[in-house]
Structures are given as structure tokens and as C-alpha cells.
Amino acid sequence: MWRRPIPLDLYGLLMCRPSTWVDDGLTSFPDSILGYDISPAGSGHDMYFCTRCWPAGRLTRDHKEEADRKLGQWVRALLPFGLRWVGWMVFLGVYTFSDRAFDTCGPKPRGATAGQMAAGLCRHGCPKPKWMTE
Ligand SMILES: [Zn+2]
């Protein structure tokens, strides 16, 4: 598996993940295209979508559109020039189909396992932020 350098904004975002973080990369797409690993882009997109990674009230429509745009940019950056059209396809795919997963990690997070629920974590492994418990 090959991996091109991770874009700086994506790297910074990924560094903020809690140690308990889990995700499935790009939910409806393969994690690699012809041997190039694009899973970090999916992880960054999941962070954008996780209610618990942001201050209260941050997950607006603009935030969601920024997430989808960033995902397309990151996928393109992680692929060699000849495969960059895949980034546009991924962008169109998530832009069209990702609404159901956006902002669903509230006090009763969608998709969390029983173990995660018992530990107070969302499906991404994030604990409740302070603002959610006040
Ligand atoms: Zn989450």
C-alpha cells in the first residue's frame, strides 16, 4: 500500500482525535484506490461529522458542506494525478448520501456498540464533551 503525504489541515485534525477513536475510513468507498491509501481522508470526514469533536452549535449546514468539500480535496491530495478524478466522485457521493450520518453523536449517539454506550462513547469512541454534560 502506498500513501502520499497527508495534507497539513487533515493531519492537524487527526492529531486531535481521542485515543479511543475508531472509524471505518470511507464508509461507502474502498480505503484504497489501486494501492493508494485514502483512509485518512475518511477519518477526517468522520471527525467533521462527529458532534462530540466540536463546540456546541458548530455543526451547521455550512460545516457539513465544508466537510464534504474537504473530503474531496483530501482524497485528491492522497492520489497521484491520474487518479484525482476519484476525489470528485467521492465528493459527489458523500455530498449526496452522507446526510444521515451528520451530527448524530449527541447524548444518545447513533450506531454506538453496547460497549461504547456503557462507556459513554459514541460510535467514533469519543466521550461526551463538557458542553454535552452540563
Ligand atoms: Zn462520534
Boltz pocket constraint, residues with backbone or C-beta under 6 A from the ligand:
constraints:
  - pocket:
      binder: B
      contacts: [[A, 46], [A, 49], [A, 50], [A, 51], [A, 52], [A, 105], [A, 109], [A, 122], [A, 123], [A, 124], [A, 125], [A, 126]]
      max_distance: 6.0
